[in-house]
Amino acid sequence: MMKITQAASERHVLTITVDNEAGILAKIAGLFTARGYNIDSLTVADISENHAVSRITIVTHGPPAVIDQIRAQLERLVPVHKVNDLTEDGPHVERELALIKVAGKGENRVEALRIADLFRAKVVDTTTASFIFELTGAPDKIDSFVVLMRELGLVEVGRTGIVGMIRGGSAT
Amino acid sequence: MSEERSGANILVESLVRQGVEFVFGYPGGAVLPIYDALFGEERIRHILVRHEAGAAHAAEGYARSTGKPGVVLVTSGPGATNAVTGIADAFMDSIPLVIITGQVPTAIIGTDGFQEADTIGITRHCCKHNYLVKDPADLAATIDEAFQIATTGRPGPVLIDIPKDVQIASALWHDTLPQRRNRYSPQTEGASEDVARAVELLANAKAPVFYTGGGVINSGPRASALLRELQALTGAPVTSTLMGLGAFPADHADWLGMLGMHGTYEANWAMNQADVMVCIGARFDDRVTGRLDAFSPHSTKIHIDIDRSSINKTVTVDLPIIGDCARVLEQMIAVWGKRPAQDLSAWKARIDGWRAKKSLSYPRLAREIAPQYAIERLYALTQAHRPIVSTEVGQHQMWAAQYFPINQPNEWLTSGGLGTMGYGLPAAIGAQLGNPGRLVIDIAGEASIQMNIQELGTATQYRLPVKVFILNNEWMGMVRQWQELTYESRYSNSYSDSLPDFVVLAEAYGWKGIRINSEAELDAGIQAMIDHDGPVIVDCRVAKEANCFPMIPSGAAHTDMILFGDNVAGTMDDEAKALV
């Protein structure tokens, strides 16, 4: 009997600047599904004064040849200006924002607040029985925080997916 | 000068400005304003097809045979969805099309209106680019950009979806070209250091091969001339994909024939044994490469392509050169300069050894017409006319590629990438319109031809003398062949049952019908087809169970070809079956 095998893959962070036109997000997301590429996270927002250009950050994974194809396929789209592979380009910053709701009383509530302080999470909403923490940082920092909160009454998590930028004075 | 005009009128004026001669279309509710603007319009000829798929394929045939973009006009909903197959076909084969689709009025979009379909969503991944125009003021610039995108870089279909209210509303029309930002500028010139390295590799090769594809045709006739020039300088043998046939003359001593699944023994062995491969405007399609890990294992691979995403997609190459085929060939010729050609006699002697296999030989049959023989006779009797040949998809298509030599670019129209049955008849119609006075032949199978048989009426209406030459074996021949070779002859649903009488059908549409039952009738039938001043269907009854060889079975290497007379096992393992 035949079995389907998967090639080993690596994680890459791509930033894509695009014309902010109708359907562009569907075009890019659809390209990933149509060609069988993976999207781990995707963020998009317009970044120019006249709302003409958006920046998309996609975290993907795949074998190196597939990552190269993803880039080439993205560059082929007419509204795409530029594609950067931060993972290839070198040292870069990745940041993500999360909102984490924790409900609890007594010792758990105190412990949650203390850990939040260690992680430099901000309390953006509170009731006598709950907090919403706002936490920014690298994705693994948020992962660790969420794991700790599980024991302390985690209710829900919302994450933005990462945005990234190359380190140093020049543009990505 | 500028004045207020309706969106429909701006569209028509913009098409005229682009030099559009023909629009292939079919009217419907959501394009009525455009059809009204076309009424009495003498600068553009509208060709009324019988089905929107026919419109798209006819536009492809026109584009492929003339080098100019084909224009399609269809209504919303079913008009657009019917055209999708042709759009996807053009996308795979890089054919420049501009498709105008009507859409329900902007206020109705998204409400499941009558004849509403998400045309932009549906065509997103089978178009090079697409637009929904919501303001008639954007139309002129959009159309201008659409033609630029369709025809430059790697060509392809571009779709413009225009809601009905946008066709009726007015905007300022300017006589001058619309002001727009140029956001599409493909790289045409190869990097000079890469070109120099490529020439160096080629000059030092002991066993070089040119592997050329549809990109050479797309680049324009000059690319074919330059290919011949570079080949003459280097002496390297040439093979081509299905899409690239005609770029290099088939009667040339260094022509190896087509490569790939149904390519010649010498082409596939030359690819396998080459030390330097120059791939020009081809994309290492699975039908060409066979088993990837055994594909041309010893060669240094140079890949010239205008589309960066074609590089390293399936086969990793050593030297990619991104640029237009014609421009890069010109650069290579300049760098080659006055170098003498290498002595390739040892390599050519090996190739002659493979040629001696005579992989295209086939047995003549006592009682039936061998389909290969029918194609050979068709070629022999028509070659003086230098016909333009289109095909449908299947065995007859491969036989045409093998036995009907094409010596010039733009004279071979076939659906390569998508493999669309029903392509050939409408493509022949488009080609005939673009090439009045030429002999245009659709080499067809009895199954494929029925996929767009309704277009017989289009040819009748416009008095187009296209010839349809059907190799009628009463089977979906290629399906039957695969079932024979890989599914132990379990012929599941591949018999062409309840066939029409093609001669009577031809006559019903005002065509001439000719039936050929035996070899004795073959030449006279073909001659009668050529001599008839009007459209003709030839129903050529050929051997029913002939197989198309040579063949590289799915999942096999170039060196594992099946030739005529080989014993073929009736089964295949699951891994091989799973390959396309």
HADDOCK unambig.tbl for C-alpha pairs under 7 A between the chains (distance, minus, plus):
assign (segid A and resid 1 and name CA) (segid B and resid 574 and name CA) 6.95 0.50 0.50
assign (segid A and resid 2 and name CA) (segid B and resid 574 and name CA) 5.98 0.50 0.50
assign (segid A and resid 2 and name CA) (segid B and resid 575 and name CA) 6.19 0.50 0.50
assign (segid A and resid 27 and name CA) (segid B and resid 124 and name CA) 6.63 0.50 0.50
assign (segid A and resid 69 and name CA) (segid B and resid 309 and name CA) 6.16 0.50 0.50
assign (segid A and resid 69 and name CA) (segid B and resid 313 and name CA) 6.35 0.50 0.50
assign (segid A and resid 72 and name CA) (segid B and resid 308 and name CA) 6.03 0.50 0.50
assign (segid A and resid 72 and name CA) (segid B and resid 309 and name CA) 4.59 0.50 0.50
assign (segid A and resid 73 and name CA) (segid B and resid 309 and name CA) 5.54 0.50 0.50
assign (segid A and resid 78 and name CA) (segid B and resid 129 and name CA) 6.68 0.50 0.50
assign (segid A and resid 78 and name CA) (segid B and resid 184 and name CA) 6.55 0.50 0.50
